[in-house]
Amino acid sequence: MGSAGSKHRAKRDQEWLIQTLDDHESGINCMALSNDSTVLATGSDDHTIRLWSTKTTPIECLSVFSGHTDYITHIIMYENYLISGSADQTIRKWDMTNGQCMLVCTGHTSLVNRVICIGNLK
């Protein structure tokens, strides 16, 4: 297939691609979409999380969450909170309305691969 397959793939991708989000300074490792699909969060190798509004065209970055000291491995959204895991061996709880880190959980001896929340986060 070689180049013919590559050309076909590029054409097909262009037909479906709506927008590229390229504000991160490095690769994106994880994403989370709000229940109503109006907010997207992306976690990156650049140690940041970006919050995006999917209600605007083009999609715009609403805020940048900084605090992790290594790449972001996983993020989840729950109500007005964002929970992130990182290779810096911490879990952080963020307030999505103001971007403030509300809680840092330490003590892991390796990177945090996944985060799961059950119940009330308040």
HELIX and SHEET records of a PDB file:
HELIX    1   1 GLY A    2  TRP A   16  1                                  15    
SHEET    1   A 4 ILE A  28  LEU A  33  0                                        
SHEET    2   A 4 VAL A  39  SER A  44 -1                                        
SHEET    3   A 4 ILE A  49  SER A  53 -1                                        
SHEET    4   A 4 GLU A  60  PHE A  65 -1                                        
SHEET    1   B 4 ILE A  72  TYR A  78  0                                        
SHEET    2   B 4 TYR A  81  SER A  86 -1                                        
SHEET    3   B 4 ILE A  91  ASP A  95 -1                                        
SHEET    4   B 4 CYS A 101  CYS A 105 -1                                        
END                                                                             
